[in-house]
Amino acid sequence: MRTTQWRTGLEDFSDCLLTGLLVALASVPVVTAAPAFAAGCRALDRTRHGIGSPLWTTYWADFRTNARGGLAFGGLGLLAVLLFAVDLEVVRSMPGAGVLGPALWVLAAAGVVVAVRTCEVVATGELPWRRAVVTAARGAVAAPGNALLLAGAAGLAVVLVWMLPILALVVAGPLALAAVATGRRR
């Protein structure tokens, strides 16, 4: 009995890491990061419930499905990151940067939570991207505890990649699992 539990835990861990690798591979063109992450969320949701065939085949099918509307969302996300970088530089040169800087970081964290939750909603709710953004924002406001857990997971992912950059290849898997797990706690 104990050996079975150990193997099940190891299977979940390996699925999580494989999903991270697949998301990293599909995210190479940067604009495809959102559909890649949504496909990762869908793949991990399926494996958690014991549904589906091998992870890598279902992942690529989900990626192609999510890429239809997700490319625009990914492009807007990339634009938001660039705007944040410019805003951060402007705020640093202004008087009152001690107040505006942290406020800008909190706003960025909220944006990351809504973006990650949007990918999860698209993956598990079968909603189009526009409606998923609204659903994700409402869900973050309705369940602030889940939003804080997801922000903590995203922050931990950033710290792990900062400490050991090679982890960028697999960190999307645990983040997708965190998104799916906190999404189910609604």
C-alpha positions as CSV (number, residue, x, y, z in Angstrom):
1,M,0.0,0.0,0.0
2,R,2.8,2.4,0.9
3,T,4.7,1.6,-2.3
4,T,1.6,2.5,-4.3
5,Q,1.3,5.9,-2.7
6,W,4.9,6.6,-3.3
7,R,4.6,5.7,-7.0
8,T,1.5,7.8,-7.4
9,G,3.3,10.8,-5.8
10,L,6.3,10.3,-8.1
11,E,4.0,10.1,-11.1
12,D,2.3,13.3,-10.2
13,F,5.7,15.0,-9.7
14,S,7.0,13.7,-13.0
15,D,3.8,14.9,-14.8
16,C,4.3,18.3,-13.2
17,L,7.9,18.5,-14.4
18,L,7.1,17.2,-17.9
19,T,4.3,19.8,-18.1
20,G,6.8,22.5,-17.2
21,L,9.2,21.3,-20.0
22,L,6.3,21.3,-22.5
23,V,5.2,24.8,-21.5
24,A,8.8,26.1,-21.8
25,L,9.2,24.5,-25.2
26,A,5.9,25.9,-26.5
27,S,6.7,29.3,-25.0
28,V,9.8,29.8,-27.1
29,P,8.1,32.3,-29.4
30,V,7.1,34.3,-26.2
31,V,3.7,35.3,-27.6
32,T,2.6,31.7,-27.3
33,A,3.3,31.6,-23.5
34,A,-0.4,32.1,-22.5
35,P,-1.8,29.2,-24.7
36,A,1.1,27.1,-23.6
37,F,0.4,27.7,-20.0
38,A,-3.3,27.1,-20.5
39,A,-2.5,23.8,-22.1
40,G,-0.3,22.9,-19.2
41,C,-3.1,23.7,-16.8
42,R,-5.5,21.5,-18.8
43,A,-3.0,18.6,-18.9
44,L,-2.4,18.7,-15.2
45,D,-6.1,18.9,-14.5
46,R,-6.6,15.8,-16.6
47,T,-3.9,13.9,-14.9
48,R,-5.1,14.9,-11.5
49,H,-8.5,13.3,-12.3
50,G,-7.0,10.3,-14.2
51,I,-8.5,11.3,-17.5
52,G,-6.8,11.1,-20.9
53,S,-4.1,9.5,-22.8
54,P,-0.3,10.2,-22.5
55,L,0.3,13.8,-21.3
56,W,2.5,14.9,-24.2
57,T,-0.2,14.0,-26.9
58,T,-3.0,15.7,-25.0
59,Y,-0.8,18.7,-24.3
60,W,-0.1,19.5,-27.9
61,A,-3.8,19.0,-28.9
62,D,-4.8,21.5,-26.1
63,F,-2.1,23.9,-27.2
64,R,-3.4,24.0,-30.7
65,T,-6.9,24.6,-29.5
66,N,-5.9,27.4,-27.0
67,A,-3.6,29.1,-29.6
68,R,-6.6,30.3,-31.6
69,G,-7.6,33.0,-29.1
70,G,-4.6,32.9,-26.8
71,L,-2.1,34.5,-29.1
72,A,-3.8,37.9,-28.8
73,F,-3.9,37.5,-25.0
74,G,-0.2,36.6,-25.0
75,G,0.7,39.6,-27.1
76,L,-1.2,41.9,-24.7
77,G,0.5,40.3,-21.8
78,L,3.9,41.0,-23.4
79,L,2.8,44.6,-24.0
80,A,1.8,44.9,-20.4
81,V,5.2,43.6,-19.2
82,L,7.0,46.2,-21.4
83,L,4.7,48.9,-20.1
84,F,5.5,47.8,-16.5
85,A,9.2,48.0,-17.2
86,V,8.8,51.6,-18.6
87,D,6.6,52.6,-15.7
88,L,9.1,51.2,-13.2
89,E,11.9,53.3,-14.7
90,V,9.7,56.4,-14.7
91,V,8.6,55.9,-11.1
92,R,12.2,55.5,-9.9
93,S,13.1,58.9,-11.2
94,M,10.1,60.6,-9.6
95,P,9.9,62.1,-6.1
96,G,7.8,59.7,-4.0
97,A,9.3,56.6,-5.5
98,G,9.2,55.0,-2.1
99,V,5.4,54.9,-2.2
100,L,4.7,54.6,-5.9
101,G,7.3,51.7,-6.5
102,P,5.6,49.2,-4.1
103,A,2.2,50.2,-5.3
104,L,3.3,49.5,-8.9
105,W,4.6,46.1,-7.8
106,V,1.3,45.2,-6.1
107,L,-0.5,46.2,-9.3
108,A,1.9,44.0,-11.3
109,A,1.3,41.1,-8.9
110,A,-2.5,41.5,-9.3
111,G,-2.0,41.5,-13.0
112,V,0.0,38.3,-12.9
113,V,-2.6,36.6,-10.7
114,V,-5.4,37.5,-13.2
115,A,-3.3,36.4,-16.1
116,V,-2.4,33.0,-14.6
117,R,-6.0,32.5,-13.4
118,T,-7.3,33.4,-16.9
119,C,-5.2,30.6,-18.4
120,E,-6.6,28.2,-15.8
121,V,-10.1,29.3,-16.5
122,V,-9.6,28.8,-20.2
123,A,-8.1,25.4,-19.6
124,T,-10.7,24.1,-17.1
125,G,-13.8,26.1,-18.0
126,E,-13.8,25.9,-21.8
127,L,-14.4,29.6,-22.0
128,P,-13.1,31.9,-24.7
129,W,-10.2,34.2,-23.7
130,R,-12.2,37.4,-23.4
131,R,-14.8,35.9,-21.0
132,A,-12.1,34.1,-19.1
133,V,-10.4,37.4,-18.3
134,V,-13.6,38.7,-16.7
135,T,-14.2,35.4,-14.9
136,A,-10.6,35.4,-13.6
137,A,-10.8,38.9,-12.3
138,R,-14.1,38.3,-10.6
139,G,-12.7,35.1,-9.1
140,A,-9.7,36.9,-7.7
141,V,-11.9,39.5,-6.0
142,A,-14.4,36.9,-4.8
143,A,-11.7,34.6,-3.3
144,P,-8.8,36.8,-2.1
145,G,-7.3,33.9,-0.2
146,N,-6.9,31.9,-3.4
147,A,-5.5,35.0,-5.2
148,L,-2.9,35.3,-2.4
149,L,-1.9,31.7,-2.7
150,L,-1.5,32.0,-6.4
151,A,0.5,35.2,-6.0
152,G,2.7,33.4,-3.5
153,A,3.2,30.5,-6.0
154,A,4.1,33.0,-8.8
155,G,6.5,34.9,-6.5
156,L,8.1,31.6,-5.4
157,A,8.5,30.7,-9.1
158,V,10.3,34.0,-9.8
159,V,12.6,33.5,-6.8
160,L,13.5,30.0,-7.9
161,V,14.3,31.1,-11.4
162,W,16.3,34.0,-10.0
163,M,18.3,31.7,-7.8
164,L,18.8,29.0,-10.4
165,P,18.0,30.1,-13.9
166,I,17.9,26.5,-15.3
167,L,14.6,26.0,-13.3
168,A,12.9,28.3,-15.9
169,L,12.6,25.1,-17.9
170,V,10.3,23.4,-15.4
171,V,8.9,26.0,-13.1
172,A,5.7,26.5,-15.2
173,G,4.6,23.0,-14.3
174,P,4.3,23.6,-10.5
175,L,2.8,27.0,-11.2
176,A,0.2,25.4,-13.5
177,L,-0.6,22.9,-10.7
178,A,-1.0,25.7,-8.2
179,A,-3.3,27.5,-10.6
180,V,-5.5,24.4,-11.1
181,A,-5.5,23.6,-7.4
182,T,-6.5,27.1,-6.2
183,G,-9.0,27.3,-9.0
184,R,-10.8,24.2,-7.7
185,R,-11.0,25.8,-4.2
186,R,-13.6,28.4,-5.3
